[in-house]
C-alpha cells in the first residue's frame, strides 16, 4: 500500500485554453441549461396545476422532467463554472457526487421510460382495464420501486469505482467525472470488478430495451388495425416521441460505456458525452410537448403565450 497515490482532486477536460472560447463555451452551456430548466419546469408546472393532466401518462412525464432537471444539473453547472473561472479542478468528493447522481438520474430516466412504454401498452391493448391497472397507487409504487432500486444501483457503482487505487494521475479526459475515464486512472486489478458491473448493467439495459421494442411492436400492430385515421395519428403522436427519446438516450449512453477507451481524449468522446448527458434534458420537453395538444392547452392557460396557440 506504500505506492498508493492519494488523490484529493481531479482535473476535468477543458474545452479550450483560449479565454474567448472559454467564454463561448460558458454561454452555449448556459443557453442549453436555461432551455432545459425552462422546458422541464413548464411541464412540471402544467402537469401539477392542471387537473386534466392528472393521469398516469402525465404523472410519469412529470417524473421524467424532474429527473432531467437533476441530470443536467449534475454536469453543466460545474463545467460552466470552470470555464468562467479558468480552472479545471473538481474535488474528490465532488467527483464522487457527480458519478453517483449521474448514474442515478440516467438509470432512473431509462427505468421510467420503460414504465412509460408499459403504460402506453396497457392504454392501447387493455383500454377498458386501464384505470384499474394503472391506478394512482400502482403508479406511485412503480415510481418508488424504480427510485429505490436505482439508488442502490448507483451506490454500488459509485462505491466500486472509488474503491480502486488511482495511480494514473488525476486528469479526467471528460468535462465531468465519467466512470470509463476514471477507470483509465486505475492502477490495481480491482477496476475489473467495475468493468464487470458495467457489462452487467449494459445487459440489463439492453433487456429493458428489448422489452420496450416488444411492447411497441404489440402497440403498432394494434394501431395499424384502428380504422380511424385520426385515431392512428393520435396514437402515433403519443408513441413516436417516446421511441425517439429512448433511441437517442440509449444509443449514445451505451456507446460511451461499451466502446474501447482511448488513451488520449478524442472529440468523439466529448460529442457522445454531450449527446447522452446534455441533449436529452433539453430535447425531452420539446419532443413531448410540441405535438401534445393537452400540454399546449395547459401551457396556454398558464402562460397565455401565443406560441402554444398554434397546432
C-alpha positions as CSV (number, residue, x, y, z in Angstrom):
1,X,0.0,0.0,0.0
2,X,3.1,2.3,0.2
3,X,2.9,3.2,-3.5
4,X,-0.8,4.2,-3.4
5,X,-1.5,7.6,-4.8
6,X,-3.7,9.7,-2.6
7,X,-6.0,11.7,-4.9
8,X,-7.6,14.8,-3.3
9,X,-8.9,16.4,-6.5
10,X,-9.4,15.6,-10.2
11,X,-8.8,17.8,-13.3
12,X,-11.6,17.8,-15.8
13,X,-11.2,18.2,-19.5
14,X,-11.3,21.9,-20.6
15,X,-12.9,22.8,-23.9
16,X,-10.2,25.3,-24.7
17,X,-7.3,27.2,-23.2
18,X,-8.3,30.3,-25.2
19,X,-10.2,32.7,-23.0
20,X,-12.6,33.8,-25.7
21,X,-13.5,30.2,-26.4
22,X,-14.0,29.5,-22.7
23,X,-16.5,32.3,-22.5
24,X,-18.2,31.0,-25.6
25,X,-18.4,27.5,-24.0
26,X,-19.9,29.1,-20.9
27,X,-22.5,31.0,-23.0
28,X,-23.5,27.9,-25.1
29,X,-23.9,25.7,-22.0
30,X,-25.8,28.5,-20.2
31,X,-28.3,28.7,-23.0
32,X,-28.7,24.9,-23.1
33,X,-29.1,24.8,-19.3
34,X,-31.7,27.6,-19.2
35,X,-33.6,25.9,-22.1
36,X,-33.7,22.6,-20.2
37,X,-34.7,24.4,-17.0
38,X,-37.5,26.4,-18.7
39,X,-38.9,23.5,-20.7
40,X,-38.9,21.0,-17.9
41,X,-40.2,23.4,-15.3
42,X,-43.1,24.3,-17.7
43,X,-44.0,20.6,-18.0
44,X,-43.8,20.1,-14.2
45,X,-45.9,23.2,-13.5
46,X,-48.5,22.3,-16.2
47,X,-48.9,18.7,-15.0
48,X,-49.0,19.7,-11.3
49,X,-51.5,22.5,-11.6
50,X,-53.9,21.3,-14.4
51,X,-56.2,18.6,-13.0
52,X,-56.9,17.5,-16.6
53,X,-53.3,16.2,-16.7
54,X,-53.6,14.2,-13.5
55,X,-53.3,10.9,-15.4
56,X,-50.6,8.1,-15.3
57,X,-49.0,9.3,-18.6
58,X,-48.5,12.8,-17.4
59,X,-47.5,11.7,-13.9
60,X,-44.6,9.8,-15.4
61,X,-43.9,12.7,-17.8
62,X,-43.6,15.0,-14.8
63,X,-41.3,12.5,-13.1
64,X,-39.2,12.4,-16.2
65,X,-38.9,16.2,-16.2
66,X,-37.8,16.1,-12.6
67,X,-35.1,13.6,-13.4
68,X,-34.0,15.6,-16.4
69,X,-33.6,18.7,-14.3
70,X,-31.4,16.7,-11.9
71,X,-29.4,15.1,-14.6
72,X,-28.4,18.2,-16.4
73,X,-27.7,20.0,-13.1
74,X,-25.1,17.4,-12.3
75,X,-22.7,18.1,-15.2
76,X,-23.3,21.5,-16.8
77,X,-23.0,24.0,-13.9
78,X,-19.6,22.7,-12.8
79,X,-18.3,22.8,-16.4
80,X,-19.7,26.4,-16.8
81,X,-18.1,27.5,-13.5
82,X,-14.7,26.0,-14.5
83,X,-14.8,27.8,-17.9
84,X,-15.8,31.1,-16.3
85,X,-13.1,30.9,-13.6
86,X,-10.5,29.5,-15.9
87,X,-9.9,26.3,-13.8
88,X,-10.4,22.6,-14.4
89,X,-10.4,21.2,-10.8
90,X,-13.1,19.3,-9.1
91,X,-12.8,18.0,-5.5
92,X,-12.6,14.2,-4.8
93,X,-16.0,14.4,-3.0
94,X,-17.4,16.5,-5.9
95,X,-16.4,13.8,-8.3
96,X,-17.9,11.1,-6.2
97,X,-21.2,13.1,-6.1
98,X,-21.1,13.6,-9.9
99,X,-20.7,9.9,-10.5
100,X,-23.4,8.9,-8.0
101,X,-26.1,11.4,-9.2
102,X,-25.3,11.0,-12.9
103,X,-25.8,7.2,-12.7
104,X,-28.9,7.7,-10.5
105,X,-30.6,10.2,-12.8
106,X,-29.6,8.4,-16.0
107,X,-30.7,4.9,-14.9
108,X,-33.9,6.3,-13.3
109,X,-34.6,8.0,-16.6
110,X,-34.3,4.8,-18.5
111,X,-36.4,2.8,-16.0
112,X,-39.1,5.5,-16.2
113,X,-39.1,5.3,-20.0
114,X,-39.6,1.6,-19.7
115,X,-42.5,2.1,-17.3
116,X,-43.9,4.6,-19.8
117,X,-43.8,2.0,-22.5
118,X,-45.7,-0.4,-20.3
119,X,-48.2,2.4,-19.6
120,X,-48.8,3.0,-23.3
121,X,-49.1,-0.8,-23.8
122,X,-51.9,-1.0,-21.2
123,X,-53.6,2.1,-22.6
124,X,-53.8,0.7,-26.1
125,X,-54.1,-3.1,-25.5
126,X,-56.4,-3.0,-22.5
127,X,-58.2,0.3,-22.6
128,X,-61.2,-0.9,-20.6
129,X,-59.0,-2.1,-17.7
130,X,-56.5,0.8,-17.9
131,X,-57.8,2.8,-15.0
132,X,-57.9,-0.3,-12.8
133,X,-54.4,-1.4,-13.7
134,X,-52.7,2.0,-13.8
135,X,-54.4,3.5,-10.8
136,X,-52.7,6.2,-8.6
137,X,-51.4,3.6,-6.1
138,X,-49.8,1.5,-8.8
139,X,-48.1,4.5,-10.4
140,X,-46.7,5.7,-7.2
141,X,-45.5,2.2,-6.3
142,X,-43.8,1.7,-9.7
143,X,-42.1,5.1,-9.4
144,X,-41.0,4.4,-5.8
145,X,-39.6,1.0,-6.6
146,X,-37.7,2.4,-9.6
147,X,-36.2,5.2,-7.5
148,X,-35.2,2.9,-4.6
149,X,-33.6,0.3,-6.8
150,X,-31.7,2.9,-8.8
151,X,-30.3,4.4,-5.5
152,X,-28.9,1.0,-4.6
153,X,-27.6,0.5,-8.1
154,X,-25.9,4.0,-8.1
155,X,-24.4,3.3,-4.6
156,X,-22.9,0.0,-5.9
157,X,-21.4,1.6,-9.0
158,X,-20.0,4.6,-7.1
159,X,-18.6,2.7,-4.2
160,X,-16.9,0.2,-6.5
161,X,-15.4,2.9,-8.7
162,X,-13.9,4.9,-5.9
163,X,-12.6,1.8,-4.0
164,X,-9.9,1.4,-6.7
165,X,-6.4,2.8,-6.4
166,X,-5.6,5.8,-8.7
167,X,-2.1,5.9,-9.9
168,X,-2.5,7.1,-13.5
169,X,-2.7,10.8,-12.4
170,X,-5.8,12.8,-11.8
171,X,-6.6,14.1,-15.3
172,X,-10.1,13.0,-16.3
173,X,-10.5,13.2,-20.1
174,X,-14.1,14.4,-19.9
175,X,-15.9,17.6,-18.9
176,X,-17.4,15.7,-15.9
177,X,-16.4,12.6,-13.9
178,X,-17.3,9.7,-16.1
179,X,-16.7,6.2,-15.0
180,X,-14.9,4.9,-18.1
181,X,-12.5,7.9,-17.9
182,X,-11.9,7.3,-14.2
183,X,-11.1,3.7,-14.9
184,X,-8.2,4.8,-17.1
185,X,-6.5,6.2,-14.0
186,X,-6.7,2.9,-12.0
187,X,-3.6,1.0,-11.2
188,X,-5.0,-2.0,-9.4
189,X,-6.8,-5.0,-10.6
190,X,-9.9,-4.1,-8.6
191,X,-11.2,-2.0,-11.6
192,X,-12.1,-5.3,-13.3
193,X,-14.9,-5.6,-10.8
194,X,-16.4,-2.3,-12.0
195,X,-15.9,-3.4,-15.6
196,X,-18.0,-6.5,-14.8
197,X,-20.7,-4.3,-13.2
198,X,-20.7,-2.2,-16.3
199,X,-21.1,-5.2,-18.5
200,X,-24.0,-6.5,-16.3
201,X,-25.6,-3.0,-16.5
202,X,-25.4,-3.0,-20.3
203,X,-27.1,-6.4,-20.4
204,X,-29.8,-5.2,-18.0
205,X,-30.3,-2.0,-20.1
206,X,-30.5,-4.0,-23.3
207,X,-33.0,-6.3,-21.7
208,X,-35.2,-3.3,-20.9
209,X,-34.7,-2.1,-24.4
210,X,-35.9,-5.5,-25.8
211,X,-38.9,-5.2,-23.5
212,X,-39.7,-1.8,-24.9
213,X,-39.3,-2.9,-28.5
214,X,-41.6,-5.9,-28.0
215,X,-44.1,-3.6,-26.3
216,X,-44.1,-1.2,-29.2
217,X,-44.4,-4.0,-31.7
218,X,-47.5,-5.0,-29.9
219,X,-48.7,-1.4,-29.8
220,X,-48.0,-0.8,-33.5
221,X,-49.8,-4.0,-34.6
222,X,-52.9,-2.7,-32.7
223,X,-52.6,0.8,-34.1
224,X,-52.5,-0.4,-37.6
225,X,-55.8,-2.1,-37.1
226,X,-57.5,1.1,-35.9
227,X,-60.0,2.0,-38.7
228,X,-59.9,5.7,-37.9
229,X,-57.0,7.7,-39.4
230,X,-57.4,10.3,-36.7
231,X,-57.1,7.5,-34.0
232,X,-54.0,6.1,-35.7
233,X,-52.5,9.6,-35.9
234,X,-53.2,10.3,-32.2
235,X,-51.6,7.0,-31.1
236,X,-48.5,7.5,-33.3
237,X,-48.1,11.1,-32.0
238,X,-48.1,9.7,-28.4
239,X,-45.8,6.8,-29.0
240,X,-43.2,8.0,-31.6
241,X,-41.8,10.8,-29.4
242,X,-41.2,8.1,-26.7
243,X,-39.3,6.0,-29.2
244,X,-37.2,9.0,-30.3
245,X,-36.2,9.8,-26.7
246,X,-35.3,6.2,-25.9
247,X,-33.3,5.7,-29.1
248,X,-31.3,8.9,-28.6
249,X,-30.6,8.3,-24.9
250,X,-29.8,4.6,-25.2
251,X,-27.6,4.6,-28.3
252,X,-25.3,7.4,-27.0
253,X,-25.1,6.1,-23.4
254,X,-24.3,2.5,-24.3
255,X,-21.8,3.7,-26.9
256,X,-20.0,5.8,-24.3
257,X,-19.7,2.9,-21.8
258,X,-19.1,0.0,-24.2
259,X,-16.6,1.3,-26.7
260,X,-12.9,0.8,-26.0
261,X,-11.4,3.6,-24.0
262,X,-8.8,5.5,-25.9
263,X,-5.5,6.5,-24.2
264,X,-6.0,10.1,-25.3
265,X,-9.0,12.4,-25.3
266,X,-11.0,12.5,-28.6
267,X,-13.6,14.8,-30.0
268,X,-15.9,11.8,-30.4
269,X,-15.9,11.1,-26.6
270,X,-16.8,14.7,-26.0
271,X,-19.6,14.7,-28.6
272,X,-21.1,11.4,-27.3
273,X,-21.0,12.7,-23.7
274,X,-22.9,15.9,-24.7
275,X,-25.4,13.8,-26.6
276,X,-26.3,11.5,-23.7
277,X,-25.9,13.9,-20.8
278,X,-26.9,17.3,-22.1
279,X,-29.1,16.9,-25.1
280,X,-32.0,14.6,-23.7
281,X,-32.9,17.0,-20.9
282,X,-33.0,19.8,-23.5
283,X,-35.0,17.9,-26.1
284,X,-37.4,15.9,-24.0
285,X,-39.7,18.9,-23.2
286,X,-39.8,19.8,-26.9
287,X,-40.4,16.3,-28.1
288,X,-43.1,15.6,-25.6
289,X,-45.0,18.9,-25.8
290,X,-44.7,20.2,-29.4
291,X,-47.3,17.7,-30.7
292,X,-49.2,17.3,-27.5
293,X,-52.4,19.3,-27.6
294,X,-53.1,18.7,-23.8
295,X,-49.7,20.1,-22.8
296,X,-50.0,23.0,-25.1
297,X,-53.5,23.8,-23.9
298,X,-52.4,23.7,-20.3
299,X,-49.4,25.9,-21.0
300,X,-51.6,28.3,-22.9
301,X,-53.9,28.7,-19.9
302,X,-50.9,29.1,-17.5
303,X,-48.8,31.5,-19.6
304,X,-51.0,33.0,-22.2
305,X,-48.2,32.6,-24.7
306,X,-49.2,32.8,-28.4
307,X,-46.6,30.2,-29.1
308,X,-48.9,27.5,-27.8
309,X,-51.9,28.7,-29.8
310,X,-50.6,27.0,-32.9
311,X,-51.2,23.4,-33.6
